[in-house]
Amino acid sequence: MKIYRFIQYYKVQILKETFISASDLEFTETAKIFFYDINNNLIETKKYGIINVDLIYQKILNQEAIDVSRCYIKNFSLSEYRKLNDLPANEKVNLIDFTAVDSIFESDKLIDFSLSNFIGSKVDFSNTHFGLGNLSFQKAEFGDFKVLFKGTSYSEGNNTFQYARFNNGNVNFDNSTFENGNLSFVNTYFGDGNSSFKNIHFGNGDVSFAFSTFNKGNITFDKSIFNGDEISFSKVDFGSGKVDFRRVFFGDGKIDFEEISLAPKNKLVFRRANFGSSSVSFTEAHLSGCSVDFEEAEFKNGKLNFFKVTAQSLSLNHCFLNCNIDMRIDECHTIDISQSIVHNIIDLNPGLTKMNIHELNLSGVRNMGDIFIAWDDNHVLELISNQKSTSLHEKAEQFRLLKEEFRDTGRYIDEDIAYVYFKRYELMSEYELAKEKGLLALILFIPNFIFQRLVFDKVGLYATNPFRVLFSIVVVNCIFSLIYTFFYSNVNTLTCMDNGVEMIDKIFGNLYFSAITFFTVGYGDCSPLGLFKIIAPLEGFVGVFLMSYFTVAFVRKILR
């Protein structure tokens, strides 16, 4: 487990003793610094060589390499350097091979690296502490080499890297800690190198990467922690690298990923991330051809917004969804919410969005909230039927889930349709299971399969359509009437009908007999003879069954 090094404040003691730095520089004075945490506990005590900023300014003027490792630097300011040397206020200042490993910077006002131009072969601020005063790398430019800020720590001041350019070298801020100041990377340019912000504690200040640009490198914030009121990645161009926010803790601040963009065929990963109780917005994110992965992420009672998002796939599987999710997406081939727990609302009703979705996977979802989805408007049948990775049984369970959701929200027409497809896919699943068990099991199952398809499904759509049952009753009556007509003979006859009657009278007579037999009226004026003695009881049984079926379907409709 990462233990973050929070420096709440520190004390400086100036000693009149010699200090030799890591680069073999000798200083006549030593700064003994005591670092304390928020509970006034001493974290550690370290000694640094005290270097005068004038010496650094002279090295800059002489275009010499600068190494101030393990040094205490007070009031460093490139703005002051320009004034001292009569340079224009907006002129870039070259810093050659700038190294400040395990150093400490502080200022009465501003630690100022603004408009610096880092050249040479390296920039290394590893394990350095930026103490008293705000910090500015505004409009700083770094060459095509590795830039190290790993292990750095920052006190109460605000820290800005606005409009900085990191060009094509790798950028590393791993294991850094910020306290309460705001951090800004607004309009910062990251080139083709990798950008790593792993294991960073961003403190309680706001963090903004708004309008920043990344190119080909991978970007990772793995295991970082945000606790500010606002975390903004609005309108960031993440380039063509993989973007990893895995296991990030976002706190309860507002989180903004609106209108971000990522090159096609890349991944935006939030696996096992923890989102707080405020809003998380991906509104109008441009992620065409990209996959967005929230697998096993946890969302509290805020709002998650995917309004008008364009992406290739969106995965929220195995998530704890205690938030209101606006999933009115413009275009997404696959949405996967499988095995997740829904405690709030998921809104899939199209509204003002295109909702061009090919697959929606709800298998294994435990729904304790509401899923707002419309059968026709969302093309639910296609969304589930198109799934290539789910079995027939899993598809059936998804229709069952939606059937219950439609019932709970009073959408009974959609409930009936979902129930029909639940039963159809359930039957097909049982058929496939019988095939897997062998030929004997399949032969034994086929009569059951035919009966359910013909009687339960075709006749009455599983008791969801009483008018279809009524129509089936009429059809069955006519079929039996035709049987009596075509098989009529001297042996197979009815007692109420003479052999010499006209065909039209024979048809109406048989229809009458079929009706009173079907409805089990039994007037006694007409009795079957011959083969009709077998057919008539069979029709009576069918009649009792279909009338019961009609009663169930009709009462079900009326009661709702």
ROPADO-84621 format. One line per field, with one value per residue (C-alpha): y, x negated, z negated. Coordinates in steps of 0.001 Angstrom, whole numbers. Layout:
Y c(Y|...)
X c(X|...)
Z c(Z|...)
END
This chain:
Y c(0|3427|5692|9319|11839|14841|17867|20233|22674|22801|24818|26078|26385|28085|26544|28029|24803|23549|21402|19398|18624|15481|17249|18035|21702|23172|25605|27690|27499|24622|24637|22127|21570|19884|18480|18051|16444|17774|16420|18289|15050|15280|13384|13741|16117|16827|19108|21112|23381|27006|28382|32011|32597|35096|32202|30344|33489|33805|30206|30895|34006|32075|29265|26685|23435|23870|21307|22424|18963|18764|22545|25048|27684|30731|33259|31759|33829|34024|37202|38745|37370|39189|42459|42166|41584|44056|41334|41626|40289|37693|36449|32749|31906|28897|26452|23850|20323|21633|19224|19731|16271|16189|19976|22483|25636|28347|31939|34863|35118|32931|30188|31316|29050|30750|31099|28842|26891|23655|22464|19928|16267|16188|17902|16311|17588|14150|14124|17914|19830|23047|24808|28271|30309|29558|27656|28561|26691|28707|28634|26627|24459|21155|19549|16037|14326|12735|15183|13961|15331|11948|11944|15722|17276|20555|22661|25033|27192|26983|25192|26017|24380|26287|26454|24437|22244|18885|18026|14415|13224|11072|13036|11492|12840|9452|9326|13086|14685|17951|19581|22124|24299|24162|22461|23583|21916|23982|24112|22114|20256|16709|15393|11858|10593|8754|10820|9182|10485|7239|7083|10835|12333|15533|16869|18973|21524|21654|19922|20962|19469|21306|21852|19906|17959|14554|12890|9331|8421|6429|8342|6829|8035|4577|4599|8386|10212|13368|15169|18613|20194|20207|17798|18833|17038|19019|19144|17243|15615|12341|11560|8005|6385|4269|6320|4631|5844|2401|2269|6052|7553|10630|11822|13798|16662|17430|15404|16752|14732|16674|16810|14833|13107|10011|8548|5463|1922|3067|2466|4740|2659|3380|-183|-422|3360|4881|7805|9953|11513|14407|14445|12702|14021|12597|14731|14843|12899|12043|8458|6949|3517|3520|1340|2854|421|940|-2710|-3152|618|1966|4924|6611|8659|11283|11458|9779|11497|9954|12321|12394|10339|8592|5421|1885|173|1155|-1371|-956|-4638|-5822|-2243|-932|1679|3766|6835|8260|7369|9379|6890|8748|8042|9191|6170|3090|-404|-2227|-1212|-3808|-3488|-7221|-8498|-4983|-3865|-1031|1012|4125|5152|4237|6402|4919|6740|8416|11922|14315|11724|9344|6260|4268|1168|-2343|-4389|-3878|-6553|-6723|-10322|-10916|-7398|-7058|-4251|-2478|797|1685|1195|3668|2011|1787|-1406|261|3489|1651|-1407|-3656|-6898|-6118|-4892|-8246|-10566|-9099|-10156|-12539|-13223|-14325|-17641|-18162|-18555|-15235|-13509|-14991|-13669|-10193|-10206|-11371|-8506|-5984|-7621|-7013|-3467|-2674|-4097|-2088|1150|499|-49|-3106|-3328|-3444|-5916|-8302|-8167|-8703|-11652|-13303|-13091|-14265|-17424|-17897|-17659|-19800|-22501|-22261|-22540|-25710|-27091|-26462|-28078|-31171|-31385|-31293|-34152|-36458|-37812|-39513|-36353|-34386|-36842|-36745|-32937|-32326|-32937|-30424|-27969|-28263|-27955|-24791|-23180|-24030|-23627|-21247|-19027|-19046|-19279|-16621|-15224|-16744|-15329|-11750|-11269|-12278|-11120|-13516|-16333|-15293|-15370|-18801|-19987|-18955|-20620|-23877|-23922|-23532|-26262|-28782|-27747|-28476|-31849|-32741|-31577|-33405|-36646|-36710|-40079|-42573|-43878|-40650|-38462|-36284|-37248|-33787|-33839|-35745|-37230|-35364|-31806|-29173|-28539|-25049|-26437|-29172|-26587|-24472|-27569|-28769|-25292|-25282|-28704|-27645|-24526|-26277|-29004|-26525|-24450|-27650|-26372|-29803|-29017|-32709|-32025|-33182|-36197|-37572|-41010|-43081|-41434|-38169|-39787|-39556|-36140|-34423|-35125|-34022|-30737|-30347|-30701|-28162|-25822|-26012|-25419|-22426|-20833|-21136|-19698|-16810|-16180|-16013|-13633|-11454|-11181|-10423|-7462|-6208|-6390|-4210)
X c(0|-1348|-2169|-1992|-4467|-2381|-4372|-1974|-4695|-8425|-10914|-14268|-17318|-20414|-23689|-27156|-28678|-30003|-27827|-29008|-26267|-25792|-27520|-30537|-29676|-30810|-28570|-29553|-26092|-23725|-19938|-18627|-14963|-12363|-9360|-6026|-2709|805|779|-2418|-4403|-7992|-8332|-12070|-15012|-17329|-20253|-20695|-23391|-22261|-22816|-22366|-20022|-22526|-24913|-22186|-21383|-25077|-25174|-22064|-23703|-26886|-24838|-26285|-24706|-22850|-22873|-21331|-20659|-20270|-20181|-17942|-16900|-14952|-13175|-14179|-12463|-13065|-10982|-13494|-16345|-14943|-14688|-18260|-19527|-17255|-15494|-11963|-9317|-8149|-11600|-12365|-15277|-17458|-18160|-20779|-20604|-18692|-19008|-17468|-17252|-16117|-16171|-13825|-12470|-10574|-9652|-8014|-5703|-6327|-8775|-8982|-10049|-7661|-8849|-11816|-13341|-14875|-17535|-20338|-19757|-17708|-15478|-15330|-13364|-13036|-12153|-12266|-9924|-8295|-7504|-6373|-4929|-3103|-4857|-4763|-6027|-3677|-4722|-7826|-9219|-11016|-13145|-12844|-14216|-12975|-11415|-11349|-9155|-8740|-8524|-8106|-6013|-4146|-2927|22|-550|1037|-942|-591|-1948|412|-666|-3807|-5219|-6772|-7445|-8496|-10226|-8646|-7091|-7086|-5249|-4934|-4535|-4156|-2050|-140|1430|4248|3185|4788|2934|3318|2164|4595|3592|452|-1112|-2429|-4255|-4937|-6417|-4609|-3047|-2938|-982|-883|-398|77|2056|3445|4519|7593|7037|8726|6970|7403|6001|8609|7715|4456|3081|1388|-33|-1305|-2391|-491|1084|1476|2978|2949|3774|3809|6087|8125|9848|10524|13899|13311|11306|11368|10196|12627|11836|8572|7174|5733|4040|3390|1985|3707|5309|5276|7217|7169|7823|8027|9904|11796|13282|16519|15605|17148|15408|15417|14445|16742|15863|12650|11252|9150|7806|9688|8820|7561|8687|9865|9618|11252|11067|11674|11837|13797|16102|17596|20998|20733|21275|19082|19626|18514|20997|20258|17007|15583|14346|15261|13700|12485|13401|14223|13774|15219|15007|15461|15662|17724|20084|21745|24931|23880|24653|22795|23436|22794|25124|24340|21153|19699|17661|17076|17819|18714|18204|19738|19655|19205|19786|21579|23897|25417|25608|28057|26689|27655|26873|28517|25569|25332|23472|21947|21663|21721|22846|22011|23605|23418|23054|23470|25622|28020|29210|30434|31635|30156|31750|31621|34614|33391|34771|32555|29875|29440|29075|27409|26543|25938|25699|26811|25677|27705|26924|26529|27654|29159|31645|32676|33338|34949|33805|35605|35717|38436|38973|39603|37594|34503|34960|34556|35068|32100|29942|30213|30543|27388|25200|22465|20892|24012|25859|29567|30168|28434|30503|33660|32662|32136|35651|36937|35087|36663|40078|39909|38622|41494|44008|42642|42843|46319|45263|47450|47363|43567|43771|45879|43479|40453|42195|42915|39256|38147|40239|39117|35422|35924|37515|34701|32176|33889|33867|30102|29533|31487|29345|26188|27478|27863|30343|32639|33044|33755|36432|38126|38058|39377|43107|42836|41052|43721|46567|45148|44364|47739|50113|48489|46734|48621|52133|51914|48390|48051|51402|50413|52892|56550|57615|55139|56607|60081|58970|57439|60781|62529|59847|60017|63817|63528|60884|63076|66065|64018|63008|66660|67448|64691|64933|68754|70156|72915|70906|69308|72369|74389|77885|79225|78238|79706|77474|79198|78743|77005|73281|73922|76372|73901|71142|73380|74646|71122|70126|73075|72122|68478|69462|71734|69121|66227|68085|69445|73041|74521|78112|78720|80258|77162|74977|71893|71696|68778|65317|66914|67454|63640|63193|66000|64661|61234|62753|64529|61221|59560|62482|62250|58504|58711|61560|59551|56551|58708|60047|56542|55297|58406|58485|54746|55354|58386|56711|53860)
Z c(0|968|-2006|-888|-2290|-3291|-4361|-6072|-7080|-7812|-9856|-8626|-10858|-9358|-10498|-10076|-8875|-5563|-3348|-326|2188|4275|7162|4928|4564|1244|-639|-3624|-5214|-5841|-6142|-8636|-7822|-9995|-8076|-9907|-9012|-9647|-13198|-14049|-13973|-12789|-9511|-9053|-9420|-6489|-5733|-2548|-1191|-1026|2453|3355|6282|7723|8308|10220|12219|13139|14394|16470|17930|18701|20301|17916|16804|13506|10713|7434|6042|2245|2077|315|2859|1729|3954|7306|9987|13722|13801|11393|13533|16577|14667|13394|16932|18726|20717|22125|19759|22307|23365|22899|20585|21410|18562|19488|18003|15011|12078|8653|7081|3456|3161|1565|3209|1365|1970|236|3282|6324|7264|10853|13740|16169|19785|19066|21937|20642|23057|23032|22217|19026|16471|13049|10043|8431|4704|4523|2223|3391|147|-794|2084|5316|8112|11798|14840|17031|20714|19817|22609|22205|24891|26336|23249|20049|17583|13996|11245|9552|5784|5623|2857|2730|-180|-415|2677|6113|8825|12490|15636|17928|21574|20788|23582|22763|26417|27126|23966|21263|18390|14917|11844|10114|6321|5937|3202|3230|201|551|3464|6901|9748|13349|16555|18636|22325|21603|24509|24025|27070|28277|25008|22234|19441|16033|13043|11049|7283|6959|4097|5585|2195|1519|4263|7642|10549|14168|17364|19464|23144|22780|25734|25745|28848|29248|25728|23134|20250|16800|13527|11950|8183|7940|5499|6133|3277|4760|5409|9169|11314|14957|18070|20208|23936|23494|26635|25343|28655|29809|26665|24053|21262|17862|14808|13222|9437|9207|6257|7459|4169|3925|6249|9623|12339|15871|18958|21280|24985|24588|27659|28276|31501|32820|31679|28277|24709|21927|18760|15376|14080|10296|10020|7156|7882|5150|4589|7047|10827|13420|16929|20277|22212|25964|25596|29033|28688|32056|32448|28816|25867|22480|19594|16084|15027|11239|10705|7812|8095|5150|5206|7742|11457|14310|17636|21076|22946|26701|26308|29353|28707|29949|26652|23106|20331|16876|16013|12412|11207|8140|9657|6908|9141|11655|15117|18178|20939|23807|26061|29662|30981|29369|30820|27477|23992|21345|17886|17141|13566|12164|9234|10111|7140|8938|12411|15787|18469|21968|23430|26644|26209|28191|28953|31868|29647|32391|30350|31698|28473|24860|22408|19186|18264|14536|13592|10106|10569|7374|9173|12495|16085|18341|21747|24417|26422|29787|29461|28242|30520|27487|29418|31686|28772|27030|30036|31617|28691|29800|26419|24512|24492|25217|21489|20761|23432|21894|18464|19902|21360|17976|16267|18633|18257|14502|15040|17422|14956|12029|14006|15440|19067|19540|23337|23264|20372|22464|25406|23158|21482|24838|25876|22453|22891|26500|25671|22589|24776|27332|24502|23235|26784|27126|23728|24823|27996|25886|23714|26702|29243|26714|24637|27811|28992|25593|25554|29088|28240|25377|27677|30402|27893|26327|29676|31168|28207|25716|28247|31545|30097|27390|27097|23640|22459|23244|26112|25458|28918|30488|28366|29488|33102|32504|31097|34318|36441|34457|34768|38526|38756|36909|39042|42167|40740|40200|43757|45642|43681|43796|45006|44337|41370|40151|39769|37437|36273|37047|40710|43681|46335|49123|47836|49928|49399|48029|45481|44638|43980|41742|39954|39268|38123|35703|34335|34041|32052|29532|29105|28737|26135|24487|24780|25506|26622|27394|30796|32668|31917|33684|35258|36464|36440|35270|31844|31407|32986|31070|27528|28722|29898|26560|24708|27006|26449|22651|22838|25193|23290|20083|21923|23143|19635|18169|20886|20711|16912|16901|19212|17274|13857|15091)
END
